[in-house]
Amino acid sequence: MKKTRQWKAIRRLRRLEARSARASNAKRRLAIIESHRSRDHEELNSVAKDELVAPQKFSLKDDDQHRRLIDFLQRLRVAVGSGGPVRVDFRKTEMMYSDGTLLFFSELSRLKEMFPQVHLSCIPSKINRVNQVLQHLGIFGLFGYESAVVPSRPDVVAWRTISSAVYDSDAVGELIEKYGSLKDRSWYLFRSATEAMGNAVRHAYLEDRRDGLPEPTSKKWWMFVREAEGELTVALCDLGIGIPRSLPIKYPTELIHTALATVAGVLRASTRVGKVDANMILAAMEINRTRTGVAGRGKGLTDLRRIVDEVAGGSLVLISNRGRIIYSNGVFSKRGFERSIKGTLVHWTIPLS
């Protein structure tokens, strides 16, 4: 009887110890779960804090679209530069034009290269056409987003892209040669595009960009080409200091003043920053023209307009910092904006009919 009571006591003690151990393990598991929940909550809050809403239209065509896109790109630079994580919401995006999309693509590529450790993510658009563009150009890939969208629209899959940090005329030539609709005029487009590329390589990165970020290791240019709906679109972008800032570095003050006086004689001068930048673009083209001694056959920026002179109905748009000029049918027009794109974007539209 005595031994039986002892065994019962031992079994009760063991059961109590087992219960205590199970309770302790449960507490540890609960603590781990709560810890994970806390970290997940903090991460979600962090993502929400750095969530950026993409603009409705990626475009530089008018004041409102220009302002919204430049503000979005500035917020993107700040968010990525601060260490992220960063999530971009494309749900309100409805249209992506070549000029604004190229500027965004260039900025995003540059940030991804400068800050590879920053976690980027995105929410796709509600518009299938927009998602096809984001997929085809590799923008979804830069955000680490795996999309099931298959680009199929002719106006989307026609886009081709190249970029480099060096003067690569062979790559540009091979790309332009794929568009046989230009025929013998492809040479003029090649001259124009390679000149824009040369300007980016030689002059765009002479000084710091002043965008609040460290100087990038590679100083690239990016190029879009597309043939669709009876016209060829070519756009080239760099993220350098812009023509208005590079011009005083390249040329004497007296020469710039002379060129500005000539420009002011044709188009009324202005003290607004945007208009000043536009005048500086025109002054750069005037300097290039007069230094050759042959009107219309200059080098540098003057070559950018050659294809437009050769093909009726073509147009050249040149945006640098806060200024923009448009050249079409032998006539220049200019415009200034409140915000700077912090770089230069050259855009040709050539009808193929």
C-alpha positions in Angstrom: 0.0 0.0 0.0 2.8 2.4 0.9 4.6 1.8 -2.5 1.3 2.3 -4.3 0.8 5.7 -2.7 4.3 6.7 -3.6 3.9 5.7 -7.3 0.6 7.7 -7.5 2.4 10.7 -6.0 5.2 10.4 -8.5 2.7 10.1 -11.4 0.8 13.2 -10.2 4.1 15.1 -10.0 5.1 14.1 -13.5 1.7 15.2 -14.8 2.1 18.5 -13.2 5.6 18.9 -14.6 4.3 18.0 -18.1 1.4 20.5 -17.8 3.9 23.2 -16.7 6.2 22.4 -19.6 3.3 22.6 -22.1 2.2 25.9 -20.6 5.7 27.3 -20.8 6.1 26.2 -24.5 2.7 27.7 -25.3 3.8 31.0 -23.8 7.0 30.9 -25.8 5.1 30.1 -29.0 2.7 33.0 -28.3 5.6 35.3 -27.6 7.1 34.4 -31.0 3.8 34.8 -32.8 3.3 38.2 -31.2 6.9 39.2 -32.1 6.2 38.3 -35.8 3.0 40.2 -35.7 4.7 43.2 -34.3 7.4 43.1 -37.0 4.8 42.6 -39.8 2.9 45.5 -38.4 5.9 47.7 -38.3 6.9 46.7 -41.9 3.3 47.4 -43.1 3.4 50.8 -41.4 6.8 51.5 -42.9 5.6 50.6 -46.4 2.5 52.7 -46.0 4.6 55.6 -44.8 6.7 55.4 -48.0 3.9 54.6 -50.4 3.8 56.9 -53.4 0.8 57.4 -55.7 1.9 57.5 -59.3 0.4 60.3 -61.5 -2.7 59.7 -63.6 -0.6 60.5 -66.8 3.1 60.1 -67.2 3.5 63.2 -69.5 5.4 66.4 -69.8 3.1 68.1 -72.3 1.2 70.7 -70.1 1.8 72.5 -66.9 -0.3 70.3 -64.7 1.0 67.0 -66.0 4.6 68.3 -65.9 4.2 69.4 -62.3 2.6 66.2 -61.1 5.2 64.0 -62.7 8.2 66.1 -61.5 6.8 66.2 -57.9 6.3 62.4 -58.0 9.9 61.8 -59.2 11.2 64.1 -56.4 9.3 62.1 -53.8 10.6 58.9 -55.3 14.2 60.1 -55.0 13.7 61.2 -51.4 12.0 57.9 -50.4 14.6 55.7 -52.0 17.5 57.8 -50.9 16.3 57.6 -47.3 16.6 53.8 -47.4 13.0 52.7 -48.0 11.2 50.4 -48.3 9.2 52.1 -51.1 6.0 51.1 -52.7 4.5 52.8 -55.8 0.8 52.7 -56.4 -0.1 52.7 -60.1 -3.8 52.2 -59.6 -4.7 55.7 -60.7 -2.4 55.7 -63.7 -4.3 55.7 -67.0 -1.8 56.9 -69.7 1.9 56.6 -70.2 3.3 58.9 -72.9 6.8 58.5 -74.3 8.4 61.6 -72.8 7.1 61.2 -69.3 7.6 57.4 -69.3 11.2 57.7 -70.5 12.0 60.3 -67.8 10.5 58.0 -65.1 12.2 54.9 -66.5 15.5 56.7 -66.5 15.1 57.9 -62.9 14.0 54.5 -61.6 16.8 52.7 -63.4 19.3 55.2 -61.9 17.9 54.8 -58.4 17.8 51.0 -58.6 21.5 51.0 -59.6 22.5 53.5 -56.9 20.5 51.9 -54.0 20.3 48.1 -54.8 19.6 47.3 -51.1 16.4 49.4 -51.0 13.2 47.2 -51.2 11.0 48.4 -54.0 7.5 47.1 -54.7 4.4 48.3 -56.5 0.7 48.0 -57.0 -0.3 47.5 -60.7 -2.7 49.8 -62.6 -6.4 49.1 -63.1 -5.8 49.7 -66.9 -4.4 46.7 -68.8 -2.7 48.9 -71.4 -0.7 50.6 -68.6 0.3 47.3 -67.1 1.4 46.1 -70.5 3.7 49.1 -70.8 5.1 48.5 -67.3 5.7 44.8 -68.1 7.2 45.3 -71.6 9.7 48.0 -70.5 10.8 46.0 -67.5 9.5 48.6 -65.0 7.6 45.8 -63.1 10.9 43.9 -63.0 12.7 46.9 -61.4 10.1 46.9 -58.7 10.4 43.1 -58.2 6.8 42.6 -59.2 5.9 39.4 -61.0 3.0 40.2 -63.3 1.0 37.7 -65.3 0.3 40.4 -68.0 1.5 39.5 -71.5 2.2 42.5 -73.6 0.2 42.1 -76.9 -0.9 45.6 -78.0 1.0 46.7 -81.2 1.6 50.2 -79.8 3.2 48.6 -76.7 5.3 45.8 -78.1 6.7 48.2 -80.7 8.8 50.0 -78.1 12.6 49.3 -78.0 15.0 50.5 -75.4 18.7 50.9 -75.0 21.0 52.7 -72.5 24.7 53.1 -71.9 27.2 55.3 -70.1 29.5 55.6 -73.2 29.2 56.8 -76.8 27.7 53.8 -78.6 26.8 54.8 -82.2 26.7 51.1 -83.3 23.9 50.3 -80.9 21.9 53.4 -82.0 22.6 52.6 -85.6 21.4 49.0 -85.3 18.3 50.1 -83.6 17.4 52.7 -86.2 18.1 50.4 -89.1 15.3 48.1 -87.8 12.8 50.7 -88.9 13.1 50.5 -92.7 10.2 52.9 -93.3 12.6 55.9 -93.1 14.6 54.5 -96.1 17.3 57.0 -97.1 16.3 59.5 -94.3 17.5 57.1 -91.6 21.0 58.6 -91.9 19.6 62.0 -90.7 17.9 60.5 -87.8 21.1 58.6 -87.0 23.0 61.8 -87.0 20.5 63.5 -84.8 20.2 60.7 -82.3 24.0 60.1 -82.0 24.6 63.9 -81.5 22.1 63.9 -78.6 23.9 60.9 -77.2 27.3 62.6 -77.6 26.0 65.7 -75.8 24.9 63.5 -72.9 28.2 61.7 -72.7 30.4 64.8 -73.1 28.5 67.6 -71.3 25.6 66.3 -69.2 27.6 65.2 -66.1 30.2 68.0 -65.8 29.0 68.9 -62.3 26.8 67.6 -59.5 23.1 67.3 -60.5 22.0 68.9 -57.2 19.2 66.4 -56.5 20.2 65.6 -52.9 21.7 62.2 -53.8 25.3 61.0 -54.1 26.9 61.2 -57.4 26.2 57.9 -59.3 29.0 55.7 -60.4 27.7 55.4 -64.0 26.5 58.4 -65.9 24.1 57.0 -68.4 21.7 58.0 -71.2 18.5 56.1 -72.0 16.7 55.8 -75.4 13.2 54.8 -76.5 12.3 54.1 -80.2 8.9 53.1 -81.5 7.2 52.8 -84.9 3.4 52.8 -84.6 0.4 54.4 -86.2 2.3 55.8 -89.2 5.0 57.6 -87.3 8.4 57.0 -85.7 9.1 58.2 -82.2 12.7 58.5 -80.9 13.4 59.9 -77.4 16.7 60.2 -75.6 17.2 61.3 -72.0 20.1 62.0 -69.6 19.9 62.9 -65.9 22.7 65.4 -65.9 23.0 69.2 -65.2 21.0 70.3 -68.3 21.9 72.6 -71.1 21.3 75.9 -69.2 23.9 74.9 -66.6 26.4 73.3 -69.0 26.4 76.2 -71.5 28.4 78.7 -69.3 30.9 75.9 -68.6 31.5 75.2 -72.3 31.5 78.7 -73.7 32.7 82.3 -72.8 30.2 84.7 -71.3 30.5 87.1 -74.2 29.6 84.4 -76.7 26.5 83.4 -74.7 25.4 87.0 -74.3 25.6 87.5 -78.1 23.6 84.3 -78.8 21.0 85.4 -76.2 20.7 88.8 -77.8 20.1 87.1 -81.2 17.5 84.8 -79.7 15.8 87.7 -77.9 15.5 89.5 -81.2 13.3 86.7 -82.5 11.5 85.7 -79.4 10.8 88.1 -76.6 13.2 87.7 -73.6 11.9 86.9 -70.2 13.2 87.0 -66.6 11.1 83.9 -65.5 13.4 81.0 -64.7 11.6 78.6 -67.1 11.8 81.0 -70.0 15.4 81.8 -69.2 16.2 78.1 -69.5 14.3 77.9 -72.8 16.3 80.9 -74.1 19.5 79.2 -73.0 18.6 76.1 -75.1 18.0 78.3 -78.1 21.3 80.2 -77.4 23.1 76.8 -77.4 21.6 76.0 -80.8 22.5 79.5 -82.1 26.1 79.1 -80.9 26.4 75.8 -82.7 25.0 77.3 -85.9 27.2 80.4 -86.0 30.4 78.6 -85.1 30.2 76.5 -88.3 29.5 79.5 -90.6 26.8 77.6 -92.5 23.2 78.2 -91.5 21.3 75.0 -90.8 24.4 72.8 -91.0 26.0 73.2 -87.7 27.2 70.6 -85.3 26.1 69.9 -81.7 22.5 70.8 -81.0 21.9 72.1 -84.5 22.1 68.5 -85.8 19.1 67.6 -83.7 16.8 69.4 -86.1 18.2 68.0 -89.3 15.8 65.1 -89.6 12.9 67.5 -89.0 14.1 69.7 -91.8 14.2 66.6 -94.1 10.8 65.1 -93.3 7.7 67.3 -93.7 5.5 67.2 -90.7 8.2 66.1 -88.2 8.8 67.7 -84.9 11.6 68.1 -82.4 10.9 68.7 -78.7 13.9 69.5 -76.5 13.3 69.8 -72.7 16.2 70.8 -70.4 15.8 71.7 -66.7 12.9 74.1 -66.7 12.9 75.1 -70.4 11.3 73.5 -73.4 11.6 74.3 -77.1 9.6 72.8 -80.0 10.8 72.9 -83.6 8.5 72.1 -86.4 8.0 73.4 -90.0 11.1 75.6 -89.6 9.6 77.5 -86.6 10.7 77.5 -83.0 8.3 77.9 -80.0 9.4 77.9 -76.4 7.9 77.4 -73.0 9.0 77.5 -69.3 7.9 75.4 -66.4 8.0 75.9 -62.6 9.9 72.7 -61.9 13.1 71.3 -63.4 13.3 67.8 -64.9 17.0 67.9 -63.8 18.4 66.7 -67.0 17.7 66.8 -70.8 15.2 65.0 -72.9 15.2 65.1 -76.7 12.1 63.8 -78.5 11.6 63.4 -82.3 8.3 62.5 -84.0 8.7 61.6 -87.7 5.8 60.7 -90.0 6.4 57.7 -92.2 3.7 58.2 -94.8 
